[in-house]
Amino acid sequence: MIPAAFDYIRPASLDEACRVLGDAGDEAKILAGGQSLLPLLRLRLAYPAALVDLGRVPGLRGVEDRGDHVFIGALTTHDEVLRSAVVREHVPLVALATATVADPAVRHRGTFGGSLAHADPAGDLPAVALALDCVFVARSGEGEREIPAAEFFVDYLEPALHPGEVLLGVRVPKLGAGWGFHYEKFHRTAQAWAVVGVAAAVRVEGGSLEEARIGLTNMGPAPVRARAVETALRGVAPAPGGNGGAGGSRDPLRDACGEAAEGTAPPADLHAGQDYRRHLARVLTYRAVRAASA
């Protein structure tokens, strides 16, 4: 299909971008990598009056080690994130999830900030942002503001960005020694959206889980932080090797992961019903926590 008509604007500076977006208000859409927005335009699920291309705006790309956190610029491509030694060393959960995003062609064009600002609950990175308590940094004509990940994803395809705001980048905290990470995803094909995904960050101390942070993909109209299972996992010993609970023996870790779907409202579509997604959330959380604990 052919998109509806729109004005194409390509600002050369951040100030110009903020001014243009402020003038256009709700009638404008931001173009970063375009891998999520362009299909919506073609299907006429989005029909902005203006498309503001940030491709020439300087200072929005790159990965920086800033001591207690890693800052990832909004226009940094998924491929650049994957190739970053800083990301792999200090925030490996970001690299694990980014490696599952679509395919190499999309990862070379799609952007880290664009994917998050798209706020698709089926996307891989929003669940990671929730699990790691990331902070989003946005800029408008009125200045900068910080948005915690827990407040950023408002509803389906609705981020907490105000009209006229540009996402500058994301602060990803370094969790330090003792933490393990894993991203577990069930999807139909390598390029497909996740049917369900689980981002897990766990800290093992004294042979048991001292702390767990779990983000869920595609388990509601917005990405989900699975607080119930985080509470249930505290103090539980990671499952031993093998199948963990096979042969009728009780597996406390599997029991705790049974809380993964509590408080969720998964969609029902052609790919999976609600009950199946709840089942997947429990199974994938179990796998993700075991892998992260190891």
N, C-alpha and C positions, 0 to 999 in steps of 0.2 A: 504493500500500500504506500501511498504518498502522504507525507506529513502535511498538516495544515500550514498555511502561510505564517511566517514569523519574520521579525527583524533579526538580523545577525550582527552582533556587536563584539568586537575583539579589542578590549582595553589593553593598554600597554603598561599600566601600573596598577598597584593595589588600590590606591586612592581613586583612580578613575573607575575601577571595577565597583568599588563600594558606592560611588556616586551614581553610576548607571543603574545599579541594582536598587538603590534607594529610590530613584526616580520611578523605576518600573514597578516596584512593589511586588505584589503577588502575581503579576502578569509575566514575570521573567523566570527563566530557568538557567541554571549554571551548567555549562559544558566543561567537563574535566577530561576524562578519557573517552566518555561517550558510550562505553560498552553496555551500560544499563539504560541510559536515557534514550539513545537512538532507537532501540526497538519499541519503546513506548511511544515515541513520536511517529514512527511508521504505522503503528497500530491505532494511532489517534487516541491512545489512552492518556496522553498528555498533549496539550495544545497551547503552549505559551505564546504570548504576543511577542516576546523577545527571547533570544538565545544568546547568553553572554559567555563567550569562549575565553577561558582563563589561560590558554596555552602560552601567551606571550608575557604573562605577569611574572616578574622575577621574584625569587625568594620563597617560592611555595614547594620546592622540590629538594629532597635530600634527607639523609638520616644523620642525626647528631647524638653523640654520647654526652649527656648533660649531668653527669654525676649520679644522682639518685633515680634518673629516668632517661629513657631514650625518646627523642623527639623525632617524629616522622612527618615530613611535610606532606600536605594534602595532595599535591600533584606527583608525588613519588609513585612510580609504577609498581605493580606487583612484582615484576621481574627485578627491579632495583631493590625492593625489600628483600627478596629471596637471596640476592647476591651480596647483601650487606653482612659483613663479618660482625658488626656491632649488634645487629638484630639476632643473628644466630647465637652469639655468645650471651647476650644479656636478656633478651626477651624471646626465647626459642619458640614459645607457643604461637607467636605471630608468624614465624617462619613455617611452622608445621601446618597451620591453617591456610596460609597464603599458597602453599604448594598444592593445595587441593582446589584452588579457584579455577574453574573452567579449564582452559587449555593454554599452551604457550602463546598462541596468537593473541588471545584475550589478555593474558598477563603482561604482554609487552605494551598494550595500549591502555588497559584499565588502570585506574589509580587507587591508591590506598584510601585517600580521603573521599574520593568520589563514591567508592563502594560503601563506605560507612555512612556518608551523608544521604545516600539513596535509601537507607533505613529499611531494606528488605529483610523481613524476618527469616527468609530462606537463604540469605547470604551467609558466608562463613565467618566473616570478620566481626560483625556485631556481637556475636556470642563471646568471642575472644575479648573484645573491649570490655564487656560486662565482667567477665571472669577476672580480668586483670585490674579492674577499677581504673580504667584509662580516663584521661581528662582531655576534652576537646577544647581547642583554642580558636575562637572566632573573632572576626574583625568587621566592624561597620564604620560608618562615618562618625559614630559617637564614641569609638574606641574599641578596645579589646575586652572580651569577657571569657571566662572559663566555664565549661559545662561538664559536670561529672557524667560518666557513661550511664549511670543509673537514671539520669534525667534526660539523656539525649534522645533516646528512642521513644517517641511519644505514642505513635500508632503506626498502622500499616503505611509504609512509604512516607512517613511523616517524622522528620527529625525536629529537634528543638531550635533549629536555626530561625532567626527572625528574618523577615523580608529586608533585603539590603545587607545581610551578613555574608561574609566569605569565610569558609573554614580554612584556617591557616595550617593546621596540623594537629597531631595528637600526641599527648604525653603518655608514654607507656612506662609505668613504674617498674623498676628492677626489684624483683622479689628476693634475690640473693640466694645464699647457700641454703641447702636443705629442701629446696622446692623441686618438684618434678612436674612435667607438663606433657599433655597429649591432646590431640584433636582426633576424634573418631567420627566418621561420617558414613552414612548409608545413602547411596544414590544409585540411580538406574544405570547411568553411563558415566564415564569419566568427565564429560563436559556438562552434565546435568546439575541442576540445583539439588541441594541436599533434601532428601525426604525427611531426615532428622540428622542433626549433628550435635556433638557434645564437646565443648572446650573445658578441659579439666586442668586445674593447678592445685597440687596437694603438697603438704609439708608433713613428712614423717619424722616422728621423734619418739625415741624409746620403744620402737617396734609397733607404734600405732599412729593413726592419722591425727595429728594435732590440729590441722586446719585444712579445709577443702573449699575451693571456689569452683562452681560449676555454671557454665553458660550453655543455654540450649538454643539450637537453630531450628526454626520452623515448627515451634511448639506453641504459637500464639500469634495474634495480630502484630506483635512487636517481639523482638528478641527477649528471652527470658533468663533471669538469674534464678537458679533453682535453689532457693534458700532452704526448703524443707530437707532436701537430700544433703545439703551442706551440714545441717545440724545433726542429721542421722549418722553421718560418717565420722563425726568427731569422736575420737577414742577407739575407733574400730581398727583392728589389725588388718593390714593388707592381706589378701588371699594368698595362700602358698601356691607353688607351681602346679602345673596340671590344670584340670578343669575346675577346681575350686568348688566343692560342694557336690561333685559327682559321687555316685554310689550311695546316695541317701544321707551323707554327712552334712551337717548344718554349716552354712557359710555365712558368717555375720556380715561380710562385705556385700554379698549379694542381697541379703535382707535389707541392709541400709539403702542400697541403690534402688530398692523397690519404691522409695519415696520420690524418685526423680521426676515423675509426672504430676506430683501433687501441685495444685494451684495453677496448672497450665490449661490452655484452651486451644489445642491444636486444630488446624483446619482439616476438613475432609474434602478430598478432590479425587481426580482420576488416578492418582498415584498411590494414595493411602487413605484409609479412614482414620477417625480419631482414635479408636481403640488400638489400631495397629501402630500408630505413631506413639501412643503412650507406652506400648510394649517395647518399641524400638528405643525410646528414651531410657527405659530401665536397663535394657540390655547393653546399649552403647555407653551409658554412664558407668556400668560395671567394667566394661572393657577399658574405657578411658582412664578410670581411676587406677585400675591394676597396672596399666602401662605407665602411667605417670608415677606411681609408687615405686616402680622398678628402676 
